[in-house]
Amino acid sequence: MTSEAPLRPRSVRPRDAASLVLVDKRDDEPHILMGRRHARMSFVPDAFVFPGGKLDADDFIARPATELPASVNFGPKARALAMAAIRETFEETGLLLTSPGDVGAEAAQSWAHFRERGIAPRLDALSPLARAITPTESPIRFHARFFTASATALEGTLAGSGELEDLDWYPLSEALKLPIIDVTEFVLHEIARRQRGEPDRVPLYSYRNGQPLKHR
């Protein structure tokens, strides 16, 4: 009688997501906009994160006011991810990274606020910062793209929707001391690296056999 090896569970396919890392450089030390996820949330509860969320189908349909710079425009998905980052940032913080424009009548309810105000996302204000893919053994997985933008490009008043608590601008050194996951720490160090004037490479943070890997 032979015993069969237990079947390994199939890994969950990561969902596309985008985050916006907003940097305020008015002081000697850059400040980063972050908030804490509710304890009841299924993914990284109580952790401090950047504004962001998953990619929606309408992020491909909505039109921006300005396009991504040609040097970083990698096609329709890159554009849609940039749109998602700006949309989610508004939904979670009340801050807008927009110019006068028309997102189009075809975009769904999630873009209604932009359409009613005659504004659309400013993709030219974004720079790609990093990518991260959560571990294969995780029951909730994301392939997250992190964009960065200057706080000087923002409009509106910081007023969270309630999805993120303790929403505030944190000095970079203090942000690294907050309850954060390894991916967030990696992205914060990437901001610090760029502050030192190092090349603007877009690294990937992933995992192999449960161990983190950093690719540049």
Backbone bond lengths (Angstrom), bond angles and torsions (degrees), N, CA, C in turn:
res aa  C-N    CA-C-N  psi(-1)  N-CA   C-N-CA  omega(-1)  CA-C   N-CA-C  phi
1 M - - - 1.469 - - 1.525 109.24 -
2 T 1.279 115.91 126.14 1.469 119.48 -179.12 1.523 109.34 -104.86
3 S 1.309 114.54 142.97 1.463 119.54 177.27 1.514 108.94 -95.84
4 E 1.288 114.89 137.89 1.456 119.87 179.66 1.519 110.40 -91.41
5 A 1.318 114.69 140.18 1.462 119.41 177.10 1.525 108.99 -67.09
6 P 1.331 116.74 140.35 1.473 118.87 179.33 1.518 111.08 -62.06
7 L 1.307 114.50 140.52 1.457 119.27 179.69 1.516 110.38 -71.30
8 R 1.314 115.81 135.36 1.457 120.14 176.11 1.526 108.97 -77.73
9 P 1.316 117.52 132.28 1.467 118.77 178.48 1.524 110.96 -62.54
10 R 1.316 115.01 143.56 1.462 119.45 178.57 1.517 109.30 -68.48
11 S 1.320 115.51 137.26 1.461 118.97 179.84 1.524 110.05 -73.07
12 V 1.307 114.52 148.81 1.457 121.36 178.31 1.526 108.97 -76.42
13 R 1.315 116.11 136.13 1.459 119.76 178.28 1.521 109.18 -71.38
14 P 1.326 118.85 129.46 1.471 120.16 -179.22 1.518 111.70 -67.81
15 R 1.335 115.42 139.93 1.465 121.69 176.96 1.526 109.52 -90.41
16 D 1.319 115.36 142.80 1.467 120.04 178.34 1.525 110.06 -69.74
17 A 1.325 115.78 136.64 1.456 121.84 180.00 1.523 109.04 -147.32
18 A 1.328 115.01 162.94 1.468 119.97 -179.48 1.519 109.75 -143.71
19 S 1.317 115.93 143.69 1.466 122.68 176.98 1.521 109.33 -130.14
20 L 1.331 114.59 154.77 1.462 120.54 179.18 1.526 108.67 -119.61
21 V 1.325 115.90 118.13 1.460 122.42 178.90 1.525 107.11 -96.87
22 L 1.326 115.29 105.12 1.461 121.25 -177.11 1.512 109.78 -94.10
23 V 1.329 115.98 132.28 1.460 121.93 -173.15 1.524 109.44 -121.88
24 D 1.334 115.99 125.45 1.458 122.85 175.88 1.525 107.62 -105.67
25 K 1.334 116.79 114.66 1.462 121.79 -174.79 1.529 113.11 -105.43
26 R 1.331 117.21 19.70 1.464 119.12 -175.98 1.530 112.61 -70.18
27 D 1.328 118.10 -25.38 1.465 121.47 177.82 1.520 109.88 -98.87
28 D 1.325 115.65 176.21 1.462 120.29 179.27 1.524 111.06 -60.44
29 E 1.333 116.05 -35.46 1.458 120.50 179.55 1.524 109.12 -108.82
30 P 1.335 118.37 133.00 1.466 119.26 179.03 1.527 111.51 -63.93
31 H 1.337 115.38 143.93 1.458 122.76 176.26 1.527 108.31 -109.46
32 I 1.337 116.15 140.91 1.461 122.53 -175.54 1.524 108.97 -117.78
33 L 1.329 117.27 134.31 1.457 120.82 177.54 1.522 109.82 -80.12
34 M 1.340 115.98 120.82 1.456 121.84 -179.15 1.521 109.84 -143.73
35 G 1.317 115.96 158.38 1.452 121.94 176.37 1.516 110.15 -145.64
36 R 1.329 116.02 163.16 1.467 121.78 -176.83 1.528 109.92 -100.95
37 R 1.323 115.67 130.84 1.460 121.22 178.28 1.526 110.22 -73.12
38 H 1.319 116.23 145.92 1.460 120.98 -179.01 1.535 110.97 -61.20
39 A 1.316 115.10 151.23 1.464 120.55 178.84 1.520 111.99 -64.26
40 R 1.336 117.56 -25.61 1.473 120.68 -177.01 1.528 113.05 -82.38
41 M 1.318 117.14 -6.90 1.462 119.04 -178.40 1.527 110.69 -73.09
42 S 1.333 115.22 144.77 1.469 120.17 -175.54 1.525 112.71 -77.02
43 F 1.327 117.00 -25.76 1.473 120.38 -177.72 1.520 109.07 -108.55
44 V 1.320 116.78 124.37 1.464 127.02 -178.72 1.539 113.00 38.24
45 P 1.334 117.88 60.11 1.471 119.38 178.16 1.519 111.52 -62.86
46 D 1.339 116.39 146.72 1.464 124.50 176.63 1.522 113.83 68.45
47 A 1.313 118.52 2.64 1.465 120.88 179.35 1.529 110.02 -89.66
48 F 1.321 116.22 146.74 1.462 121.27 173.95 1.525 108.93 -82.19
49 V 1.319 114.99 135.50 1.463 121.05 -175.77 1.530 109.14 -140.08
50 F 1.329 115.75 173.07 1.453 123.21 172.14 1.531 108.48 -89.75
51 P 1.316 118.70 155.93 1.467 119.30 174.72 1.529 110.33 -59.02
52 G 1.318 115.79 141.61 1.457 119.04 179.28 1.510 111.64 164.07
53 G 1.324 115.99 178.20 1.452 121.00 -179.83 1.513 111.06 179.65
54 K 1.328 115.08 -171.75 1.465 119.63 -174.22 1.529 112.06 -78.60
55 L 1.296 114.33 155.57 1.460 123.17 179.34 1.526 109.51 -73.62
56 D 1.338 117.11 131.18 1.465 122.65 176.29 1.527 109.87 -105.70
57 A 1.332 114.78 156.38 1.469 119.40 179.13 1.523 111.77 -59.33
58 D 1.357 117.14 -35.71 1.461 119.84 -177.90 1.519 113.13 -72.38
59 D 1.336 117.70 -12.35 1.462 119.61 175.40 1.528 110.62 -68.78
60 F 1.339 116.78 -21.34 1.472 120.64 173.94 1.526 110.90 -79.56
61 I 1.347 116.79 -25.48 1.469 121.29 -173.72 1.524 111.92 -89.18
62 A 1.345 116.45 -41.79 1.462 120.49 -177.68 1.531 110.55 -60.54
63 R 1.317 115.63 146.12 1.463 121.42 -176.70 1.527 110.46 -103.59
64 P 1.331 118.21 138.49 1.466 120.70 177.14 1.515 111.83 -85.76
65 A 1.332 115.20 164.02 1.470 120.24 173.09 1.522 110.22 -75.83
66 T 1.327 116.04 -38.20 1.463 121.44 177.94 1.521 108.55 -136.41
67 E 1.302 116.75 153.03 1.459 121.64 -176.88 1.520 111.68 -89.85
68 L 1.326 115.53 164.06 1.451 120.76 171.26 1.524 109.79 -60.33
69 P 1.335 117.72 148.04 1.468 118.86 173.98 1.518 110.89 -54.56
70 A 1.319 116.57 143.26 1.463 120.88 -177.01 1.520 112.20 -56.21
71 S 1.323 116.85 -31.63 1.469 120.19 -177.04 1.523 112.72 -70.62
72 V 1.351 117.89 -16.90 1.462 120.08 -178.15 1.523 111.99 -122.77
73 N 1.324 118.09 6.52 1.456 120.92 -178.51 1.527 109.36 -86.85
74 F 1.337 115.27 104.22 1.462 120.22 -175.31 1.526 112.20 -103.17
75 G 1.326 118.03 23.35 1.444 120.12 176.03 1.511 113.48 114.19
76 P 1.359 116.23 -174.95 1.460 121.36 -174.56 1.526 114.45 -58.60
77 K 1.325 117.76 -37.64 1.470 118.22 -178.46 1.521 111.33 -68.63
78 A 1.320 118.29 -40.13 1.461 120.70 177.79 1.519 110.28 -60.54
79 R 1.322 116.32 -41.90 1.457 120.48 178.53 1.527 110.50 -63.59
80 A 1.337 117.01 -45.22 1.463 121.07 -179.41 1.526 111.34 -64.05
81 L 1.306 117.71 -38.36 1.462 121.00 177.89 1.522 111.20 -65.09
82 A 1.323 116.45 -40.21 1.463 120.11 176.46 1.524 110.62 -63.52
83 M 1.328 116.77 -40.08 1.461 120.96 176.54 1.523 110.44 -62.09
84 A 1.330 116.56 -43.27 1.463 120.93 179.91 1.521 111.37 -61.99
85 A 1.321 116.58 -40.49 1.465 120.39 -179.44 1.520 111.12 -60.99
86 I 1.328 117.23 -42.51 1.462 121.15 -179.79 1.523 110.99 -72.19
87 R 1.329 117.32 -41.15 1.468 120.99 178.26 1.526 111.28 -61.49
88 E 1.328 116.43 -48.46 1.457 120.60 -178.54 1.533 111.38 -64.98
89 T 1.316 116.47 -36.46 1.467 119.88 178.43 1.522 110.63 -62.66
90 F 1.326 116.81 -42.15 1.464 118.77 176.85 1.525 110.88 -63.87
91 E 1.340 116.83 -45.05 1.463 120.36 -177.28 1.526 111.95 -62.00
92 E 1.316 117.31 -34.25 1.464 120.76 -174.49 1.518 113.80 -94.83
93 T 1.331 117.81 -20.72 1.470 119.57 -173.73 1.520 114.06 -127.15
94 G 1.332 119.21 -17.24 1.454 121.80 -174.83 1.516 113.90 81.31
95 L 1.324 118.32 0.44 1.464 122.00 -178.23 1.525 110.43 -93.72
96 L 1.315 115.52 141.24 1.458 121.92 -175.98 1.525 110.90 -115.61
97 L 1.305 114.86 136.15 1.466 122.05 172.24 1.524 105.53 -118.31
98 T 1.337 115.21 81.06 1.458 120.68 -168.41 1.525 111.60 -142.16
99 S 1.327 113.91 169.89 1.468 124.17 171.14 1.521 106.69 -139.35
100 P 1.348 117.86 166.99 1.465 118.60 173.85 1.526 110.42 -55.02
101 G 1.314 115.85 134.42 1.455 120.23 -177.90 1.511 111.15 177.94
102 D 1.330 116.06 -179.22 1.464 122.78 -177.39 1.521 108.87 -129.95
103 V 1.332 116.62 112.82 1.465 119.61 179.47 1.519 111.76 -73.49
104 G 1.337 116.90 -13.53 1.463 120.59 177.50 1.513 112.54 99.80
105 A 1.311 115.53 148.01 1.461 121.22 -178.93 1.522 112.50 -73.87
106 E 1.338 116.94 -17.39 1.460 119.94 -176.61 1.521 112.53 -76.87
107 A 1.338 117.72 -22.15 1.461 121.00 -178.49 1.524 109.77 -68.48
108 A 1.323 116.31 142.72 1.463 122.12 -173.46 1.523 112.13 -76.94
109 Q 1.341 114.48 -169.09 1.447 121.99 -173.20 1.519 113.25 -57.73
110 S 1.322 117.82 -31.81 1.462 120.08 -178.23 1.528 112.59 -61.96
111 W 1.334 116.88 -18.65 1.464 121.10 178.72 1.524 112.11 -106.62
112 A 1.340 118.11 8.65 1.465 121.69 -175.68 1.524 112.25 -61.76
113 H 1.335 117.47 -40.60 1.464 120.38 -178.39 1.527 110.64 -61.14
114 F 1.291 116.77 -41.10 1.468 121.12 179.69 1.533 109.53 -66.07
115 R 1.321 115.95 -45.26 1.468 120.19 -177.78 1.521 110.78 -63.43
116 E 1.328 117.94 -43.79 1.466 121.62 -177.73 1.523 111.93 -64.99
117 R 1.327 117.49 -31.59 1.466 120.93 -178.46 1.524 112.38 -91.93
118 G 1.322 117.64 -2.39 1.458 120.12 179.51 1.512 112.95 67.70
119 I 1.324 116.61 37.00 1.461 121.67 179.69 1.522 109.72 -126.64
120 A 1.315 115.83 160.28 1.459 121.89 179.32 1.534 108.36 -148.99
121 P 1.339 117.31 157.40 1.464 121.03 -175.96 1.521 114.31 -60.75
122 R 1.330 114.33 142.70 1.466 123.15 174.24 1.522 108.81 -94.91
123 L 1.299 116.68 91.15 1.457 119.32 -178.79 1.524 112.30 -74.24
124 D 1.341 117.20 -22.34 1.455 119.38 -179.72 1.527 112.10 -69.09
125 A 1.344 117.76 -13.23 1.463 121.35 179.16 1.526 112.30 -85.80
126 L 1.327 117.10 -4.25 1.460 121.40 -176.47 1.527 111.90 -98.07
127 S 1.329 114.24 149.35 1.463 121.47 169.78 1.524 107.79 -130.02
128 P 1.332 118.35 136.19 1.468 119.54 176.19 1.520 109.92 -67.75
129 L 1.328 116.31 137.77 1.456 121.06 -174.49 1.517 113.09 -114.83
130 A 1.338 117.36 -47.37 1.460 120.16 -175.56 1.526 109.39 -166.64
131 R 1.348 114.71 166.29 1.463 121.78 171.78 1.514 108.42 -128.34
132 A 1.340 116.13 155.20 1.462 120.50 176.50 1.519 109.33 -150.99
133 I 1.327 116.17 140.01 1.467 122.46 176.66 1.522 107.30 -123.96
134 T 1.325 116.55 124.07 1.463 121.10 -177.50 1.529 110.72 -70.17
135 P 1.343 118.26 160.36 1.469 121.98 -172.78 1.528 113.49 -60.73
136 T 1.318 116.41 151.24 1.466 121.65 -178.90 1.520 111.63 -64.65
137 E 1.328 118.27 -28.58 1.465 120.47 -178.24 1.523 113.04 -82.10
138 S 1.331 117.59 -5.64 1.456 120.73 -179.06 1.531 110.14 -73.97
139 P 1.354 118.73 136.73 1.466 120.41 178.17 1.521 113.36 -72.42
140 I 1.329 117.27 -19.88 1.466 122.41 175.45 1.521 106.95 -123.08
141 R 1.326 116.39 119.17 1.459 119.38 -174.43 1.523 111.01 -126.06
142 F 1.348 114.74 145.72 1.464 121.05 177.77 1.520 109.59 -136.12
143 H 1.317 114.60 146.11 1.460 121.78 165.65 1.524 104.43 -106.91
144 A 1.318 116.02 97.24 1.464 121.72 -171.38 1.520 110.87 -97.97
145 R 1.324 115.15 137.67 1.460 121.87 172.69 1.519 107.81 -112.34
146 F 1.305 115.97 132.15 1.456 121.97 -178.37 1.525 109.10 -108.96
147 F 1.324 114.89 122.74 1.451 121.63 173.55 1.524 107.91 -106.42
148 T 1.319 116.64 159.55 1.455 120.55 175.66 1.523 109.38 -129.90
149 A 1.342 114.79 152.26 1.462 121.18 178.39 1.517 108.51 -153.16
150 S 1.316 115.19 158.20 1.462 121.11 179.72 1.523 110.52 -82.99
151 A 1.330 115.88 142.78 1.465 120.95 177.54 1.518 111.67 -62.86
152 T 1.322 117.98 -22.47 1.463 120.63 -178.87 1.526 112.37 -66.82
153 A 1.331 117.18 -18.29 1.465 120.77 -179.59 1.525 112.46 -87.13
154 L 1.327 117.56 -4.33 1.466 121.74 -173.43 1.522 112.24 -85.53
155 E 1.330 114.80 153.23 1.449 123.00 170.14 1.522 108.38 -129.53
156 G 1.341 115.79 159.09 1.451 120.00 178.38 1.514 112.16 101.56
157 T 1.325 115.54 177.73 1.459 123.33 -178.32 1.521 109.45 -113.27
158 L 1.302 116.17 134.96 1.461 120.39 179.49 1.522 109.28 -64.56
159 A 1.309 116.30 113.02 1.465 122.08 -178.97 1.516 107.54 -153.99
160 G 1.302 116.54 97.00 1.449 121.23 -174.65 1.518 113.24 -62.67
161 S 1.330 115.45 153.79 1.459 122.26 177.85 1.518 111.78 -80.24
162 G 1.325 116.97 -7.64 1.450 121.78 -174.97 1.513 113.01 102.93
163 E 1.341 116.82 -12.84 1.466 119.87 179.04 1.525 110.86 -69.96
164 L 1.341 116.40 -34.95 1.458 121.40 176.70 1.519 109.26 -115.30
165 E 1.322 116.64 127.66 1.455 121.59 176.92 1.529 109.39 -95.32
166 D 1.337 116.04 164.83 1.469 121.77 178.35 1.524 111.49 52.07
167 L 1.329 115.77 37.33 1.459 121.64 -178.33 1.524 109.32 -71.04
168 D 1.345 116.47 122.97 1.458 119.83 -175.60 1.524 109.73 -166.37
169 W 1.353 113.71 169.93 1.464 120.90 174.55 1.532 107.92 -91.30
170 Y 1.320 117.02 115.40 1.464 122.11 -176.37 1.525 110.22 -107.72
171 P 1.345 117.39 131.79 1.466 118.75 172.87 1.535 109.66 -54.00
172 L 1.310 116.46 142.98 1.464 120.49 -175.13 1.528 112.03 -54.37
173 S 1.324 117.77 -42.88 1.465 120.19 -179.69 1.519 111.43 -64.76
174 E 1.350 117.75 -34.00 1.457 121.36 178.18 1.527 110.89 -76.61
175 A 1.315 116.88 -35.14 1.464 120.51 178.80 1.523 111.16 -59.93
176 L 1.322 116.49 -36.16 1.470 120.63 179.59 1.524 112.75 -69.30
177 K 1.343 117.19 -15.10 1.468 121.44 178.78 1.523 112.62 -95.76
178 L 1.324 117.40 -7.62 1.458 121.43 179.56 1.530 110.38 -71.77
179 P 1.338 118.30 163.66 1.470 120.45 172.86 1.524 109.97 -67.98
180 I 1.313 117.02 100.14 1.464 122.19 -177.33 1.521 109.50 -130.54
181 I 1.327 115.95 157.48 1.459 120.49 175.25 1.524 109.10 -87.73
182 D 1.328 115.06 171.13 1.463 119.39 -174.10 1.520 113.12 -62.96
183 V 1.342 117.37 -35.10 1.460 119.84 179.56 1.525 110.49 -64.03
184 T 1.330 116.91 -43.55 1.464 120.68 179.27 1.518 110.80 -62.71
185 E 1.321 116.40 -41.75 1.470 120.07 177.06 1.524 110.70 -60.41
186 F 1.319 116.31 -42.14 1.462 121.31 179.02 1.530 111.02 -60.12
187 V 1.342 117.04 -43.89 1.457 121.12 -179.01 1.526 110.69 -67.44
188 L 1.329 117.36 -39.65 1.467 119.99 177.65 1.529 110.98 -62.67
189 H 1.316 116.96 -40.06 1.470 119.44 176.45 1.532 110.70 -65.81
190 E 1.331 116.70 -30.45 1.461 119.60 176.95 1.529 110.17 -67.10
191 I 1.338 117.05 -38.32 1.464 120.51 174.65 1.526 109.81 -61.31
192 A 1.329 116.74 -45.01 1.469 120.59 179.16 1.525 111.04 -61.49
193 R 1.317 116.53 -39.08 1.470 120.94 179.66 1.522 110.24 -62.37
194 R 1.318 116.53 -42.65 1.458 119.71 179.51 1.525 111.69 -69.70
195 Q 1.322 116.55 -32.26 1.461 119.45 176.71 1.530 110.98 -62.91
196 R 1.326 115.62 -28.09 1.468 120.12 178.38 1.527 111.80 -81.92
197 G 1.326 116.82 -0.78 1.457 120.54 177.58 1.512 114.48 84.57
198 E 1.334 118.04 17.28 1.461 120.45 178.84 1.523 109.83 -76.82
199 P 1.337 118.63 159.66 1.469 121.66 -173.27 1.523 113.07 -56.62
200 D 1.337 114.76 147.58 1.469 120.92 -177.08 1.527 111.31 -83.79
201 R 1.304 116.80 62.10 1.465 119.84 173.15 1.528 109.24 -78.75
202 V 1.334 117.09 156.07 1.462 121.61 179.01 1.525 107.29 -110.78
203 P 1.329 118.43 96.91 1.461 121.42 -175.43 1.525 112.24 -79.50
204 L 1.323 114.71 161.43 1.461 122.66 175.92 1.518 109.37 -116.16
205 Y 1.321 116.00 130.66 1.463 122.40 175.45 1.526 106.94 -109.57
206 S 1.327 116.86 118.96 1.464 121.01 -178.50 1.527 109.03 -142.70
207 Y 1.317 115.71 -170.20 1.472 120.30 -175.99 1.523 109.79 -137.36
208 R 1.338 114.89 149.13 1.463 121.53 172.01 1.523 107.23 -138.69
209 N 1.318 115.75 122.69 1.469 121.40 -176.89 1.531 111.50 53.50
210 G 1.320 114.57 38.91 1.455 119.79 177.47 1.507 115.63 81.10
211 Q 1.338 117.31 -3.32 1.458 121.07 -178.72 1.521 110.94 -104.08
212 P 1.346 117.34 135.33 1.466 119.58 -178.01 1.525 112.01 -69.50
213 L 1.327 114.77 144.52 1.456 122.45 177.08 1.520 108.53 -127.82
214 K 1.315 116.87 140.26 1.460 122.11 177.89 1.527 108.34 -118.14
215 H 1.321 115.09 123.58 1.467 121.05 -178.64 1.531 108.33 -115.68
216 R 1.312 116.52 132.51 1.466 120.83 175.20 1.530 109.14 -122.11
